[in-house]
Amino acid sequence: MTVRRAEPKTLRDAHEVVMDRRPPNDANPSVWLAFRLSNARLYKAVADVDRGHHHEALYWAGYEERKAGEISANLQAEGKPAD
């Protein structure tokens, strides 16, 4: 049985979730891409709930999207699919 953590309601909670699920540094780039895209979605959702940190959460969403774009561009340059 898997116990699922409740959806984060604050920016701090979101940061903790992100750090808990961070892949190892040597993980496949496609794993990192999925991680970054998932983080962007998480921070966007938190921005709607934690209104006191709305703009900061949106900053983090944008940061994660930029990092995902870099990974995707590197994968494309190498001719690898971005699964």
C-alpha positions in Angstrom: 0.0 0.0 0.0 1.4 3.4 -1.0 0.5 6.3 1.2 0.3 9.5 -0.8 1.3 12.8 0.6 -1.4 15.5 0.5 -1.0 18.0 -2.3 1.2 20.9 -1.2 -0.6 24.0 -0.1 2.3 26.3 0.4 5.5 27.2 -1.5 7.5 25.7 1.4 5.6 22.4 1.0 6.2 22.4 -2.7 10.0 22.9 -2.2 10.0 19.9 0.2 8.2 17.7 -2.4 10.6 18.8 -5.1 13.6 17.9 -3.0 12.1 14.6 -1.9 11.7 13.4 -5.5 14.9 14.9 -6.9 16.6 12.3 -9.1 20.3 11.5 -8.7 22.8 13.8 -10.4 23.7 11.1 -12.9 20.1 10.2 -13.8 19.2 10.0 -17.5 18.3 13.4 -19.0 14.8 12.3 -19.8 14.3 11.6 -16.1 15.5 15.1 -15.4 13.2 16.5 -18.1 10.2 14.8 -16.5 11.2 16.0 -13.1 11.5 19.6 -14.3 8.2 19.6 -16.1 6.5 18.1 -13.1 8.0 20.7 -10.8 6.7 23.5 -13.1 3.2 22.1 -12.9 3.5 21.8 -9.1 4.7 25.4 -8.6 1.9 26.7 -10.9 -0.7 24.9 -8.8 0.8 26.2 -5.6 0.8 29.7 -7.0 -3.0 29.5 -7.2 -3.3 28.3 -3.6 -0.6 30.1 -1.6 -1.5 33.6 -2.6 1.0 35.1 -0.3 3.8 33.5 -2.4 2.0 33.7 -5.7 4.7 35.6 -7.6 7.5 33.6 -6.1 5.8 30.3 -7.0 5.4 31.6 -10.5 9.1 32.5 -10.6 9.9 28.9 -9.7 7.5 27.5 -12.3 9.3 29.6 -14.9 12.7 28.5 -13.7 11.7 24.9 -14.0 10.3 25.4 -17.5 13.6 27.1 -18.5 15.6 24.2 -17.1 13.3 21.7 -18.9 13.8 23.7 -22.2 17.6 23.5 -21.8 17.4 19.7 -21.3 15.0 19.3 -24.2 17.3 21.4 -26.5 20.3 19.3 -25.4 18.4 16.1 -26.2 17.4 17.4 -29.6 20.9 18.5 -30.4 22.1 15.0 -29.5 19.4 13.5 -31.7 17.7 11.8 -28.7 14.0 11.7 -28.1 12.8 13.8 -25.1 10.5 10.9 -23.9 
